Amino acid sequence: QVQLVESGGGSVQAGGSLRVSCAASGRTSTSSTYTMGWFCQAPGKERSFVAAESRSGATLYSDSVKGRFTVSRDNNKNTVYLQMNSLKPEDTAIYYCAAASRFTVVSMSTMYDYWGQGTQVTVSS
């Protein structure tokens, strides 16, 4: 089993930045052996893909965040990060971290095996 715990969410004004973190535990070198992804879910909407990084370092971003968000990991700390810049009110959502037992970077939520509880990000105009 793998446990994922997100942190770092909060409230920020449009144009600001936030960094959310995802600490992985339960297996050694969790973040270095899994594809790690970020998803978000806004009120009344389905959960959608934001970004992901494979264990080889390949990254994938949704079109809506490309150029604004950056996914990275610190394998020594078993932690994955999502740096969010130039935030917009439409980025307001609960952000979830997920881990997939796959070599390649994937965007479909059904391909992820483990999920965190989420952290709220609120962007005001």
Contacts in CASP RR format, 6 or more apart in sequence:
PFRMAT RR
TARGET T0000
AUTHOR 0000-0000-0000
METHOD contacts of the structure
MODEL  1
QVQLVESGGGSVQAGGSLRVSCAASGRTSTSSTYTMGWFCQAPGKERSFV
AAESRSGATLYSDSVKGRFTVSRDNNKNTVYLQMNSLKPEDTAIYYCAAA
SRFTVVSMSTMYDYWGQGTQVTVSS
1 26 0 8 1.000
1 27 0 8 1.000
1 114 0 8 1.000
2 24 0 8 1.000
2 25 0 8 1.000
2 26 0 8 1.000
2 27 0 8 1.000
2 30 0 8 1.000
2 34 0 8 1.000
2 99 0 8 1.000
2 113 0 8 1.000
2 114 0 8 1.000
3 24 0 8 1.000
3 25 0 8 1.000
3 26 0 8 1.000
3 114 0 8 1.000
3 116 0 8 1.000
4 22 0 8 1.000
4 23 0 8 1.000
4 24 0 8 1.000
4 97 0 8 1.000
4 98 0 8 1.000
4 99 0 8 1.000
4 114 0 8 1.000
4 115 0 8 1.000
4 116 0 8 1.000
5 22 0 8 1.000
5 23 0 8 1.000
5 25 0 8 1.000
5 116 0 8 1.000
5 117 0 8 1.000
6 20 0 8 1.000
6 21 0 8 1.000
6 22 0 8 1.000
6 95 0 8 1.000
6 96 0 8 1.000
6 97 0 8 1.000
6 116 0 8 1.000
6 117 0 8 1.000
6 118 0 8 1.000
6 119 0 8 1.000
7 20 0 8 1.000
7 21 0 8 1.000
7 22 0 8 1.000
7 23 0 8 1.000
7 119 0 8 1.000
8 18 0 8 1.000
8 19 0 8 1.000
8 20 0 8 1.000
8 21 0 8 1.000
8 119 0 8 1.000
9 18 0 8 1.000
9 20 0 8 1.000
9 95 0 8 1.000
9 119 0 8 1.000
9 120 0 8 1.000
9 121 0 8 1.000
10 18 0 8 1.000
10 119 0 8 1.000
10 120 0 8 1.000
10 121 0 8 1.000
10 122 0 8 1.000
11 122 0 8 1.000
11 123 0 8 1.000
11 124 0 8 1.000
12 18 0 8 1.000
12 87 0 8 1.000
12 121 0 8 1.000
12 122 0 8 1.000
12 123 0 8 1.000
12 124 0 8 1.000
13 123 0 8 1.000
13 124 0 8 1.000
13 125 0 8 1.000
14 87 0 8 1.000
14 88 0 8 1.000
14 89 0 8 1.000
14 123 0 8 1.000
14 124 0 8 1.000
14 125 0 8 1.000
15 85 0 8 1.000
15 86 0 8 1.000
15 87 0 8 1.000
15 88 0 8 1.000
15 123 0 8 1.000
16 85 0 8 1.000
16 86 0 8 1.000
16 87 0 8 1.000
16 123 0 8 1.000
17 83 0 8 1.000
17 84 0 8 1.000
17 85 0 8 1.000
17 86 0 8 1.000
17 87 0 8 1.000
18 84 0 8 1.000
18 87 0 8 1.000
18 121 0 8 1.000
19 81 0 8 1.000
19 82 0 8 1.000
19 83 0 8 1.000
19 84 0 8 1.000
20 38 0 8 1.000
20 81 0 8 1.000
20 82 0 8 1.000
20 84 0 8 1.000
20 95 0 8 1.000
20 97 0 8 1.000
20 119 0 8 1.000
20 121 0 8 1.000
21 79 0 8 1.000
21 80 0 8 1.000
21 81 0 8 1.000
21 82 0 8 1.000
22 36 0 8 1.000
22 38 0 8 1.000
22 79 0 8 1.000
22 80 0 8 1.000
22 81 0 8 1.000
22 82 0 8 1.000
22 97 0 8 1.000
22 116 0 8 1.000
23 77 0 8 1.000
23 78 0 8 1.000
23 79 0 8 1.000
24 30 0 8 1.000
24 31 0 8 1.000
24 34 0 8 1.000
24 36 0 8 1.000
24 78 0 8 1.000
24 79 0 8 1.000
24 80 0 8 1.000
24 99 0 8 1.000
25 78 0 8 1.000
27 33 0 8 1.000
29 75 0 8 1.000
29 78 0 8 1.000
30 78 0 8 1.000
30 99 0 8 1.000
31 73 0 8 1.000
31 74 0 8 1.000
31 75 0 8 1.000
31 78 0 8 1.000
31 79 0 8 1.000
31 80 0 8 1.000
31 99 0 8 1.000
32 55 0 8 1.000
32 73 0 8 1.000
32 75 0 8 1.000
32 78 0 8 1.000
33 55 0 8 1.000
34 55 0 8 1.000
34 99 0 8 1.000
34 100 0 8 1.000
34 101 0 8 1.000
34 102 0 8 1.000
34 114 0 8 1.000
35 52 0 8 1.000
35 53 0 8 1.000
35 54 0 8 1.000
35 55 0 8 1.000
35 99 0 8 1.000
35 100 0 8 1.000
35 101 0 8 1.000
35 102 0 8 1.000
35 103 0 8 1.000
35 104 0 8 1.000
35 105 0 8 1.000
35 106 0 8 1.000
36 52 0 8 1.000
36 53 0 8 1.000
36 71 0 8 1.000
36 73 0 8 1.000
36 80 0 8 1.000
36 97 0 8 1.000
36 98 0 8 1.000
36 99 0 8 1.000
36 100 0 8 1.000
37 49 0 8 1.000
37 50 0 8 1.000
37 51 0 8 1.000
37 52 0 8 1.000
37 53 0 8 1.000
37 71 0 8 1.000
37 80 0 8 1.000
37 97 0 8 1.000
37 98 0 8 1.000
37 99 0 8 1.000
37 100 0 8 1.000
37 112 0 8 1.000
38 50 0 8 1.000
38 51 0 8 1.000
38 52 0 8 1.000
38 71 0 8 1.000
38 80 0 8 1.000
38 82 0 8 1.000
38 95 0 8 1.000
38 96 0 8 1.000
38 97 0 8 1.000
38 98 0 8 1.000
39 47 0 8 1.000
39 48 0 8 1.000
39 49 0 8 1.000
39 50 0 8 1.000
39 95 0 8 1.000
39 96 0 8 1.000
39 98 0 8 1.000
39 109 0 8 1.000
40 47 0 8 1.000
40 48 0 8 1.000
40 50 0 8 1.000
40 91 0 8 1.000
40 93 0 8 1.000
40 94 0 8 1.000
40 95 0 8 1.000
40 96 0 8 1.000
40 121 0 8 1.000
41 47 0 8 1.000
41 48 0 8 1.000
41 93 0 8 1.000
41 94 0 8 1.000
41 96 0 8 1.000
42 90 0 8 1.000
42 92 0 8 1.000
42 93 0 8 1.000
42 94 0 8 1.000
45 93 0 8 1.000
47 96 0 8 1.000
47 109 0 8 1.000
48 62 0 8 1.000
49 62 0 8 1.000
49 107 0 8 1.000
49 108 0 8 1.000
49 109 0 8 1.000
50 61 0 8 1.000
50 62 0 8 1.000
50 65 0 8 1.000
50 69 0 8 1.000
50 82 0 8 1.000
50 95 0 8 1.000
51 59 0 8 1.000
51 60 0 8 1.000
51 61 0 8 1.000
51 62 0 8 1.000
51 65 0 8 1.000
51 69 0 8 1.000
51 70 0 8 1.000
51 71 0 8 1.000
51 82 0 8 1.000
52 59 0 8 1.000
52 60 0 8 1.000
52 71 0 8 1.000
52 100 0 8 1.000
52 105 0 8 1.000
52 106 0 8 1.000
52 107 0 8 1.000
53 59 0 8 1.000
53 60 0 8 1.000
53 71 0 8 1.000
53 72 0 8 1.000
53 73 0 8 1.000
53 80 0 8 1.000
53 105 0 8 1.000
54 102 0 8 1.000
54 103 0 8 1.000
54 104 0 8 1.000
54 105 0 8 1.000
55 103 0 8 1.000
56 103 0 8 1.000
57 105 0 8 1.000
58 104 0 8 1.000
58 105 0 8 1.000
59 71 0 8 1.000
59 105 0 8 1.000
60 105 0 8 1.000
60 106 0 8 1.000
60 107 0 8 1.000
61 67 0 8 1.000
61 69 0 8 1.000
61 71 0 8 1.000
62 107 0 8 1.000
64 90 0 8 1.000
65 84 0 8 1.000
65 91 0 8 1.000
68 84 0 8 1.000
68 85 0 8 1.000
68 86 0 8 1.000
68 87 0 8 1.000
69 82 0 8 1.000
69 83 0 8 1.000
69 84 0 8 1.000
69 85 0 8 1.000
70 82 0 8 1.000
70 83 0 8 1.000
70 85 0 8 1.000
71 80 0 8 1.000
71 81 0 8 1.000
71 82 0 8 1.000
71 83 0 8 1.000
72 80 0 8 1.000
72 81 0 8 1.000
72 83 0 8 1.000
73 79 0 8 1.000
73 80 0 8 1.000
73 81 0 8 1.000
74 80 0 8 1.000
74 81 0 8 1.000
80 97 0 8 1.000
82 95 0 8 1.000
84 91 0 8 1.000
84 121 0 8 1.000
87 121 0 8 1.000
87 123 0 8 1.000
88 123 0 8 1.000
89 123 0 8 1.000
89 124 0 8 1.000
89 125 0 8 1.000
90 123 0 8 1.000
91 121 0 8 1.000
91 123 0 8 1.000
92 121 0 8 1.000
92 122 0 8 1.000
92 123 0 8 1.000
93 120 0 8 1.000
93 121 0 8 1.000
94 118 0 8 1.000
94 119 0 8 1.000
94 120 0 8 1.000
94 121 0 8 1.000
95 118 0 8 1.000
95 119 0 8 1.000
95 120 0 8 1.000
95 121 0 8 1.000
96 115 0 8 1.000
96 116 0 8 1.000
96 117 0 8 1.000
96 118 0 8 1.000
97 115 0 8 1.000
97 116 0 8 1.000
97 118 0 8 1.000
98 109 0 8 1.000
98 112 0 8 1.000
98 113 0 8 1.000
98 114 0 8 1.000
98 115 0 8 1.000
98 116 0 8 1.000
99 112 0 8 1.000
99 113 0 8 1.000
99 114 0 8 1.000
100 106 0 8 1.000
100 111 0 8 1.000
100 112 0 8 1.000
100 113 0 8 1.000
101 113 0 8 1.000
102 111 0 8 1.000
106 112 0 8 1.000
END
